[in-house]
Amino acid sequence: MQKYHIAYLLARLPIAFSMFGHGLVRIPKLEKFSAGMVKSFADTMLPAALVQPFSYVLPFLELITGLLLIAGLFTRFANILGVAIMLALIFGSCMQEQWNSVFTQIIYGAYFALLYLFADHNKFSLDNLFNTHKTSIAG
């Protein structure tokens, strides 16, 4: 059984660090990131009034999702949040007709879903230490 717990940790950490890194590098240059995102949606049907607020929130959601997954805290919730982020990004990529990005985001979404599915193997985590996975609304 130990190998399943180790495998879950080894699967959880790469996507955790990816999400953490996405948020971490964007937050210090939030204005520039936001302006770039708004510009990239200029020729789509999404109005800047929707894109701009999302662009300010996205890096923080990525960072929080990454931190929760790194720590293994509220892991099921973090995976649901990860899927929600991917759904928003998939929709945006569809509006931009960026089909390669859509494919990558679908892979991320499936990865989060699999982590959610196998969260019972999340032994090396704060969830296991604090037993939060038993009481989580997402679990």
ZANU-529143 format. One record per residue: residue in one letter; residue number from 1; y, x, z of N, C-alpha, C, CB in turn. Coordinates in steps of 0.1 Angstrom, whole numbers, plus 5000, padded with zeros to 4 digits. Glycine has a CB too. Example, Ala and Ser with C-alpha at 12.3 -4.5 7.8 and 13.67 -1.06 7.14 Angstrom:
// residues 2
+----+-----+------+------+------+-------+-------+-------+------+------+------+-------+-------+-------+
| aa |   i | n_c2 | n_c1 | n_c3 | ca_c2 | ca_c1 | ca_c3 | c_c2 | c_c1 | c_c3 | cb_c2 | cb_c1 | cb_c3 |
+----+-----+------+------+------+-------+-------+-------+------+------+------+-------+-------+-------+
|  A |   1 | 4943 | 5132 | 5078 |  4955 |  5123 |  5078 | 4967 | 5132 | 5078 |  4955 |  5113 |  5090 |
|  S |   2 | 4978 | 5128 | 5071 |  4989 |  5137 |  5071 | 5000 | 5129 | 5079 |  4994 |  5141 |  5057 |
+----+-----+------+------+------+-------+-------+-------+------+------+------+-------+-------+-------+
//
This chain:
// residues 139
+----+-----+------+------+------+-------+-------+-------+------+------+------+-------+-------+-------+
| aa |   i | n_c2 | n_c1 | n_c3 | ca_c2 | ca_c1 | ca_c3 | c_c2 | c_c1 | c_c3 | cb_c2 | cb_c1 | cb_c3 |
+----+-----+------+------+------+-------+-------+-------+------+------+------+-------+-------+-------+
|  M |   1 | 4988 | 5008 | 5000 |  5000 |  5000 |  5000 | 5013 | 5009 | 5000 |  5000 |  4991 |  5012 |
|  Q |   2 | 5012 | 5020 | 5006 |  5023 |  5029 |  5007 | 5029 | 5033 | 4993 |  5020 |  5042 |  5014 |
|  K |   3 | 5020 | 5034 | 4983 |  5025 |  5038 |  4970 | 5034 | 5027 | 4964 |  5013 |  5040 |  4960 |
|  Y |   4 | 5031 | 5014 | 4967 |  5040 |  5003 |  4962 | 5054 | 5004 | 4969 |  5033 |  4990 |  4965 |
|  H |   5 | 5054 | 5007 | 4981 |  5067 |  5009 |  4988 | 5075 | 5020 | 4982 |  5065 |  5011 |  5003 |
|  I |   6 | 5069 | 5031 | 4980 |  5075 |  5043 |  4974 | 5080 | 5039 | 4960 |  5066 |  5055 |  4974 |
|  A |   7 | 5071 | 5032 | 4952 |  5075 |  5029 |  4938 | 5087 | 5019 | 4938 |  5063 |  5022 |  4931 |
|  Y |   8 | 5087 | 5010 | 4948 |  5099 |  5001 |  4948 | 5112 | 5009 | 4951 |  5097 |  4990 |  4959 |
|  L |   9 | 5111 | 5018 | 4960 |  5123 |  5026 |  4963 | 5127 | 5034 | 4951 |  5120 |  5036 |  4975 |
|  L |  10 | 5117 | 5040 | 4944 |  5120 |  5048 |  4932 | 5125 | 5039 | 4920 |  5107 |  5055 |  4927 |
|  A |  11 | 5122 | 5026 | 4921 |  5128 |  5017 |  4911 | 5141 | 5012 | 4915 |  5118 |  5005 |  4908 |
|  R |  12 | 5143 | 5010 | 4928 |  5156 |  5004 |  4933 | 5168 | 5014 | 4931 |  5155 |  5000 |  4947 |
|  L |  13 | 5165 | 5027 | 4934 |  5176 |  5037 |  4935 | 5183 | 5039 | 4922 |  5171 |  5049 |  4941 |
|  P |  14 | 5176 | 5041 | 4911 |  5183 |  5044 |  4898 | 5193 | 5033 | 4894 |  5173 |  5045 |  4887 |
|  I |  15 | 5189 | 5020 | 4895 |  5199 |  5010 |  4892 | 5210 | 5009 | 4902 |  5192 |  4996 |  4890 |
|  A |  16 | 5206 | 5012 | 4915 |  5216 |  5012 |  4925 | 5227 | 5022 | 4923 |  5210 |  5015 |  4939 |
|  F |  17 | 5223 | 5034 | 4919 |  5233 |  5045 |  4917 | 5241 | 5042 | 4904 |  5226 |  5058 |  4916 |
|  S |  18 | 5234 | 5036 | 4894 |  5241 |  5032 |  4882 | 5253 | 5022 | 4885 |  5232 |  5026 |  4872 |
|  M |  19 | 5249 | 5012 | 4892 |  5260 |  5002 |  4896 | 5271 | 5008 | 4905 |  5253 |  4990 |  4903 |
|  F |  20 | 5266 | 5016 | 4914 |  5276 |  5023 |  4923 | 5285 | 5032 | 4915 |  5269 |  5031 |  4934 |
|  G |  21 | 5280 | 5039 | 4906 |  5287 |  5048 |  4898 | 5297 | 5041 | 4888 |  5278 |  5057 |  4889 |
|  H |  22 | 5292 | 5030 | 4883 |  5301 |  5022 |  4874 | 5314 | 5018 | 4882 |  5294 |  5010 |  4868 |
|  G |  23 | 5312 | 5012 | 4894 |  5323 |  5008 |  4902 | 5332 | 5019 | 4907 |  5318 |  5000 |  4913 |
|  L |  24 | 5325 | 5030 | 4911 |  5332 |  5041 |  4917 | 5342 | 5048 | 4908 |  5322 |  5051 |  4922 |
|  V |  25 | 5338 | 5050 | 4895 |  5347 |  5057 |  4886 | 5358 | 5048 | 4881 |  5339 |  5062 |  4874 |
|  R |  26 | 5356 | 5034 | 4881 |  5366 |  5025 |  4876 | 5377 | 5022 | 4886 |  5360 |  5012 |  4872 |
|  I |  27 | 5374 | 5022 | 4899 |  5383 |  5018 |  4909 | 5396 | 5026 | 4910 |  5377 |  5017 |  4923 |
|  P |  28 | 5395 | 5040 | 4909 |  5407 |  5048 |  4910 | 5416 | 5046 | 4897 |  5403 |  5063 |  4911 |
|  K |  29 | 5410 | 5042 | 4886 |  5419 |  5039 |  4874 | 5418 | 5025 | 4870 |  5414 |  5048 |  4863 |
|  L |  30 | 5419 | 5016 | 4880 |  5417 |  5002 |  4878 | 5427 | 4996 | 4868 |  5419 |  4994 |  4892 |
|  E |  31 | 5440 | 5000 | 4869 |  5450 |  4995 |  4859 | 5446 | 4998 | 4845 |  5464 |  5001 |  4863 |
|  K |  32 | 5442 | 5011 | 4843 |  5438 |  5016 |  4829 | 5426 | 5008 | 4825 |  5436 |  5031 |  4829 |
|  F |  33 | 5416 | 5007 | 4834 |  5403 |  5000 |  4830 | 5406 | 4986 | 4826 |  5394 |  5000 |  4842 |
|  S |  34 | 5415 | 4979 | 4834 |  5418 |  4965 |  4832 | 5425 | 4964 | 4818 |  5427 |  4959 |  4843 |
|  A |  35 | 5435 | 4972 | 4816 |  5442 |  4972 |  4803 | 5433 | 4974 | 4791 |  5454 |  4982 |  4803 |
|  G |  36 | 5424 | 4983 | 4793 |  5414 |  4986 |  4782 | 5405 | 4974 | 4779 |  5406 |  4998 |  4785 |
|  M |  37 | 5401 | 4967 | 4790 |  5392 |  4956 |  4789 | 5400 | 4944 | 4782 |  5386 |  4951 |  4802 |
|  V |  38 | 5412 | 4942 | 4787 |  5420 |  4931 |  4781 | 5422 | 4934 | 4766 |  5434 |  4930 |  4788 |
|  K |  39 | 5425 | 4946 | 4762 |  5427 |  4950 |  4748 | 5414 | 4948 | 4740 |  5431 |  4965 |  4747 |
|  S |  40 | 5403 | 4951 | 4746 |  5390 |  4950 |  4739 | 5386 | 4935 | 4736 |  5379 |  4956 |  4746 |
|  F |  41 | 5392 | 4926 | 4743 |  5390 |  4912 |  4741 | 5401 | 4905 | 4733 |  5388 |  4905 |  4754 |
|  A |  42 | 5411 | 4912 | 4729 |  5422 |  4906 |  4722 | 5418 | 4898 | 4710 |  5432 |  4917 |  4717 |
|  D |  43 | 5408 | 4902 | 4702 |  5404 |  4895 |  4690 | 5392 | 4885 | 4693 |  5400 |  4905 |  4680 |
|  T |  44 | 5390 | 4881 | 4705 |  5380 |  4872 |  4709 | 5386 | 4859 | 4713 |  5370 |  4877 |  4719 |
|  M |  45 | 5378 | 4849 | 4715 |  5383 |  4836 |  4720 | 5386 | 4835 | 4735 |  5373 |  4825 |  4716 |
|  L |  46 | 5382 | 4846 | 4742 |  5385 |  4847 |  4756 | 5400 | 4851 | 4759 |  5376 |  4857 |  4763 |
|  P |  47 | 5407 | 4843 | 4766 |  5421 |  4846 |  4769 | 5423 | 4857 | 4779 |  5429 |  4833 |  4773 |
|  A |  48 | 5433 | 4864 | 4778 |  5436 |  4875 |  4787 | 5437 | 4870 | 4801 |  5449 |  4882 |  4783 |
|  A |  49 | 5441 | 4857 | 4803 |  5442 |  4851 |  4816 | 5429 | 4850 | 4823 |  5448 |  4837 |  4815 |
|  L |  50 | 5418 | 4851 | 4816 |  5404 |  4851 |  4822 | 5399 | 4865 | 4823 |  5395 |  4843 |  4814 |
|  V |  51 | 5402 | 4873 | 4812 |  5397 |  4887 |  4812 | 5403 | 4896 | 4822 |  5399 |  4893 |  4798 |
|  Q |  52 | 5416 | 4895 | 4824 |  5423 |  4904 |  4833 | 5418 | 4902 | 4848 |  5438 |  4901 |  4833 |
|  P |  53 | 5417 | 4890 | 4853 |  5412 |  4889 |  4867 | 5398 | 4894 | 4868 |  5413 |  4875 |  4872 |
|  F |  54 | 5389 | 4891 | 4858 |  5376 |  4896 |  4859 | 5375 | 4911 | 4859 |  5368 |  4891 |  4847 |
|  S |  55 | 5384 | 4917 | 4851 |  5384 |  4932 |  4850 | 5388 | 4939 | 4863 |  5394 |  4937 |  4839 |
|  Y |  56 | 5396 | 4932 | 4871 |  5400 |  4937 |  4884 | 5389 | 4935 | 4895 |  5413 |  4930 |  4889 |
|  V |  57 | 5381 | 4925 | 4893 |  5370 |  4922 |  4903 | 5357 | 4930 | 4899 |  5367 |  4907 |  4903 |
|  L |  58 | 5354 | 4932 | 4887 |  5342 |  4938 |  4882 | 5338 | 4951 | 4889 |  5342 |  4940 |  4867 |
|  P |  59 | 5347 | 4961 | 4889 |  5344 |  4973 |  4896 | 5340 | 4972 | 4910 |  5355 |  4983 |  4894 |
|  F |  60 | 5346 | 4963 | 4917 |  5343 |  4961 |  4932 | 5329 | 4954 | 4933 |  5354 |  4952 |  4938 |
|  L |  61 | 5326 | 4945 | 4924 |  5313 |  4939 |  4924 | 5302 | 4949 | 4921 |  5312 |  4927 |  4914 |
|  E |  62 | 5305 | 4958 | 4911 |  5295 |  4968 |  4908 | 5293 | 4978 | 4920 |  5300 |  4976 |  4896 |
|  L |  63 | 5304 | 4982 | 4926 |  5303 |  4991 |  4937 | 5295 | 4985 | 4949 |  5317 |  4995 |  4942 |
|  I |  64 | 5298 | 4972 | 4952 |  5292 |  4966 |  4963 | 5277 | 4964 | 4960 |  5298 |  4952 |  4966 |
|  T |  65 | 5274 | 4959 | 4948 |  5260 |  4958 |  4944 | 5252 | 4971 | 4945 |  5259 |  4953 |  4930 |
|  G |  66 | 5259 | 4982 | 4941 |  5252 |  4995 |  4942 | 5250 | 4999 | 4956 |  5261 |  5005 |  4934 |
|  L |  67 | 5260 | 4998 | 4964 |  5259 |  5002 |  4978 | 5248 | 4994 | 4985 |  5273 |  5000 |  4985 |
|  L |  68 | 5248 | 4981 | 4983 |  5237 |  4973 |  4990 | 5224 | 4977 | 4985 |  5239 |  4958 |  4986 |
|  L |  69 | 5222 | 4980 | 4972 |  5209 |  4985 |  4968 | 5205 | 4999 | 4972 |  5209 |  4984 |  4953 |
|  I |  70 | 5215 | 5008 | 4973 |  5213 |  5021 |  4978 | 5207 | 5020 | 4992 |  5225 |  5030 |  4978 |
|  A |  71 | 5214 | 5012 | 5000 |  5210 |  5010 |  5014 | 5198 | 5002 | 5016 |  5222 |  5005 |  5022 |
|  G |  72 | 5195 | 4994 | 5006 |  5184 |  4984 |  5007 | 5188 | 4973 | 5017 |  5171 |  4991 |  5012 |
|  L |  73 | 5200 | 4969 | 5017 |  5205 |  4959 |  5026 | 5208 | 4946 | 5018 |  5218 |  4964 |  5034 |
|  F |  74 | 5203 | 4935 | 5023 |  5205 |  4922 |  5015 | 5201 | 4924 | 5001 |  5220 |  4917 |  5016 |
|  T |  75 | 5189 | 4930 | 4999 |  5184 |  4935 |  4986 | 5182 | 4923 | 4976 |  5171 |  4942 |  4987 |
|  R |  76 | 5177 | 4912 | 4981 |  5175 |  4901 |  4972 | 5188 | 4895 | 4968 |  5166 |  4890 |  4979 |
|  F |  77 | 5197 | 4894 | 4977 |  5211 |  4889 |  4973 | 5217 | 4899 | 4963 |  5220 |  4888 |  4986 |
|  A |  78 | 5216 | 4912 | 4966 |  5222 |  4922 |  4957 | 5216 | 4921 | 4943 |  5220 |  4936 |  4962 |
|  N |  79 | 5203 | 4918 | 4942 |  5197 |  4916 |  4929 | 5202 | 4904 | 4922 |  5182 |  4916 |  4930 |
|  I |  80 | 5204 | 4893 | 4929 |  5209 |  4881 |  4923 | 5224 | 4883 | 4919 |  5209 |  4869 |  4934 |
|  L |  81 | 5231 | 4891 | 4927 |  5245 |  4894 |  4923 | 5245 | 4903 | 4910 |  5252 |  4902 |  4934 |
|  G |  82 | 5235 | 4912 | 4909 |  5234 |  4920 |  4897 | 5231 | 4912 | 4885 |  5222 |  4930 |  4899 |
|  V |  83 | 5222 | 4902 | 4886 |  5220 |  4893 |  4875 | 5232 | 4886 | 4871 |  5208 |  4884 |  4878 |
|  A |  84 | 5239 | 4881 | 4881 |  5252 |  4873 |  4878 | 5262 | 4882 | 4871 |  5258 |  4868 |  4891 |
|  I |  85 | 5263 | 4894 | 4875 |  5272 |  4904 |  4868 | 5268 | 4905 | 4854 |  5273 |  4917 |  4875 |
|  M |  86 | 5255 | 4907 | 4852 |  5250 |  4909 |  4838 | 5252 | 4897 | 4830 |  5235 |  4913 |  4839 |
|  L |  87 | 5250 | 4885 | 4835 |  5253 |  4873 |  4828 | 5267 | 4872 | 4823 |  5250 |  4860 |  4836 |
|  A |  88 | 5277 | 4876 | 4831 |  5291 |  4876 |  4828 | 5293 | 4886 | 4817 |  5300 |  4879 |  4840 |
|  L |  89 | 5287 | 4898 | 4818 |  5289 |  4909 |  4808 | 5282 | 4905 | 4795 |  5283 |  4922 |  4814 |
|  I |  90 | 5271 | 4899 | 4796 |  5264 |  4894 |  4783 | 5273 | 4884 | 4776 |  5250 |  4888 |  4787 |
|  F |  91 | 5279 | 4875 | 4783 |  5287 |  4865 |  4777 | 5299 | 4872 | 4770 |  5292 |  4855 |  4787 |
|  G |  92 | 5305 | 4881 | 4777 |  5317 |  4889 |  4772 | 5313 | 4897 | 4760 |  5323 |  4898 |  4782 |
|  S |  93 | 5301 | 4903 | 4760 |  5297 |  4911 |  4749 | 5294 | 4903 | 4737 |  5284 |  4919 |  4753 |
|  C |  94 | 5288 | 4890 | 4739 |  5286 |  4881 |  4728 | 5300 | 4877 | 4722 |  5279 |  4868 |  4733 |
|  M |  95 | 5310 | 4875 | 4730 |  5323 |  4871 |  4725 | 5329 | 4883 | 4716 |  5333 |  4868 |  4736 |
|  Q |  96 | 5325 | 4895 | 4719 |  5329 |  4907 |  4712 | 5320 | 4910 | 4700 |  5331 |  4919 |  4721 |
|  E |  97 | 5309 | 4903 | 4700 |  5298 |  4906 |  4690 | 5293 | 4920 | 4691 |  5303 |  4904 |  4676 |
|  Q |  98 | 5292 | 4925 | 4704 |  5286 |  4938 |  4707 | 5272 | 4937 | 4710 |  5294 |  4945 |  4719 |
|  W |  99 | 5263 | 4935 | 4700 |  5249 |  4931 |  4703 | 5241 | 4942 | 4709 |  5243 |  4928 |  4689 |
|  N | 100 | 5244 | 4955 | 4707 |  5238 |  4966 |  4714 | 5240 | 4965 | 4729 |  5242 |  4979 |  4708 |
|  S | 101 | 5252 | 4962 | 4732 |  5256 |  4961 |  4747 | 5248 | 4949 | 4753 |  5271 |  4959 |  4748 |
|  V | 102 | 5247 | 4938 | 4745 |  5240 |  4926 |  4750 | 5225 | 4930 | 4753 |  5240 |  4915 |  4740 |
|  F | 103 | 5219 | 4938 | 4745 |  5205 |  4942 |  4747 | 5204 | 4950 | 4760 |  5200 |  4950 |  4735 |
|  T | 104 | 5213 | 4960 | 4761 |  5213 |  4968 |  4773 | 5215 | 4960 | 4786 |  5224 |  4979 |  4772 |
|  Q | 105 | 5224 | 4950 | 4785 |  5227 |  4942 |  4797 | 5215 | 4933 | 4800 |  5239 |  4933 |  4794 |
|  I | 106 | 5208 | 4928 | 4790 |  5196 |  4920 |  4792 | 5185 | 4929 | 4799 |  5190 |  4915 |  4779 |
|  I | 107 | 5184 | 4941 | 4795 |  5175 |  4950 |  4802 | 5179 | 4952 | 4817 |  5174 |  4964 |  4795 |
|  Y | 108 | 5191 | 4954 | 4819 |  5196 |  4955 |  4833 | 5193 | 4942 | 4841 |  5211 |  4957 |  4834 |
|  G | 109 | 5195 | 4930 | 4835 |  5192 |  4918 |  4841 | 5178 | 4916 | 4844 |  5197 |  4906 |  4832 |
|  A | 110 | 5169 | 4920 | 4835 |  5155 |  4919 |  4837 | 5151 | 4929 | 4848 |  5147 |  4922 |  4824 |
|  Y | 111 | 5157 | 4940 | 4849 |  5154 |  4950 |  4859 | 5157 | 4945 | 4873 |  5162 |  4963 |  4857 |
|  F | 112 | 5169 | 4938 | 4874 |  5173 |  4932 |  4887 | 5163 | 4921 | 4890 |  5187 |  4926 |  4886 |
|  A | 113 | 5159 | 4913 | 4881 |  5149 |  4902 |  4883 | 5136 | 4908 | 4888 |  5147 |  4894 |  4870 |
|  L | 114 | 5131 | 4918 | 4882 |  5119 |  4924 |  4887 | 5120 | 4930 | 4901 |  5114 |  4936 |  4877 |
|  L | 115 | 5132 | 4936 | 4904 |  5134 |  4941 |  4918 | 5134 | 4929 | 4927 |  5147 |  4949 |  4919 |
|  Y | 116 | 5140 | 4918 | 4923 |  5139 |  4906 |  4932 | 5125 | 4902 | 4934 |  5148 |  4895 |  4926 |
|  L | 117 | 5117 | 4901 | 4923 |  5104 |  4896 |  4924 | 5095 | 4904 | 4933 |  5098 |  4896 |  4910 |
|  F | 118 | 5097 | 4918 | 4933 |  5088 |  4927 |  4941 | 5095 | 4931 | 4954 |  5085 |  4939 |  4932 |
|  A | 119 | 5105 | 4924 | 4958 |  5113 |  4928 |  4970 | 5104 | 4929 | 4983 |  5124 |  4919 |  4972 |
|  D | 120 | 5092 | 4923 | 4983 |  5084 |  4924 |  4995 | 5079 | 4938 | 4997 |  5071 |  4914 |  4993 |
|  H | 121 | 5080 | 4946 | 4987 |  5076 |  4960 |  4988 | 5088 | 4969 | 4992 |  5071 |  4965 |  4975 |
|  N | 122 | 5099 | 4963 | 4996 |  5111 |  4971 |  5000 | 5111 | 4976 | 5014 |  5123 |  4961 |  4998 |
|  K | 123 | 5101 | 4984 | 5017 |  5099 |  4989 |  5030 | 5109 | 5000 | 5034 |  5085 |  4995 |  5031 |
|  F | 124 | 5113 | 5008 | 5025 |  5122 |  5019 |  5028 | 5137 | 5014 | 5026 |  5120 |  5032 |  5019 |
|  S | 125 | 5141 | 5006 | 5035 |  5154 |  4999 |  5034 | 5159 | 4994 | 5047 |  5152 |  4987 |  5025 |
|  L | 126 | 5172 | 4992 | 5048 |  5178 |  4986 |  5060 | 5173 | 4971 | 5062 |  5193 |  4986 |  5059 |
|  D | 127 | 5170 | 4965 | 5051 |  5164 |  4951 |  5052 | 5151 | 4952 | 5061 |  5160 |  4945 |  5038 |
|  N | 128 | 5143 | 4961 | 5058 |  5130 |  4963 |  5066 | 5133 | 4967 | 5080 |  5121 |  4973 |  5059 |
|  L | 129 | 5143 | 4976 | 5082 |  5146 |  4980 |  5095 | 5152 | 4969 | 5104 |  5156 |  4992 |  5095 |
|  F | 130 | 5161 | 4961 | 5098 |  5167 |  4950 |  5105 | 5160 | 4936 | 5103 |  5182 |  4949 |  5101 |
|  N | 131 | 5150 | 4936 | 5095 |  5143 |  4924 |  5092 | 5151 | 4913 | 5085 |  5136 |  4919 |  5105 |
|  T | 132 | 5162 | 4917 | 5078 |  5171 |  4908 |  5072 | 5165 | 4901 | 5060 |  5183 |  4915 |  5067 |
|  H | 133 | 5154 | 4907 | 5054 |  5148 |  4900 |  5042 | 5141 | 4887 | 5046 |  5138 |  4910 |  5036 |
|  K | 134 | 5138 | 4885 | 5058 |  5131 |  4873 |  5063 | 5141 | 4862 | 5065 |  5123 |  4875 |  5076 |
|  T | 135 | 5154 | 4865 | 5067 |  5163 |  4855 |  5071 | 5174 | 4853 | 5060 |  5170 |  4858 |  5084 |
|  S | 136 | 5173 | 4861 | 5049 |  5183 |  4860 |  5039 | 5182 | 4847 | 5031 |  5181 |  4872 |  5029 |
|  I | 137 | 5194 | 4841 | 5028 |  5194 |  4829 |  5021 | 5189 | 4831 | 5007 |  5208 |  4823 |  5020 |
|  A | 138 | 5189 | 4843 | 5002 |  5185 |  4846 |  4988 | 5170 | 4849 | 4988 |  5193 |  4857 |  4982 |
|  G | 139 | 5163 | 4850 | 4999 |  5149 |  4854 |  5000 | 5140 | 4844 | 5003 |  5148 |  4865 |  5009 |
+----+-----+------+------+------+-------+-------+-------+------+------+------+-------+-------+-------+
//
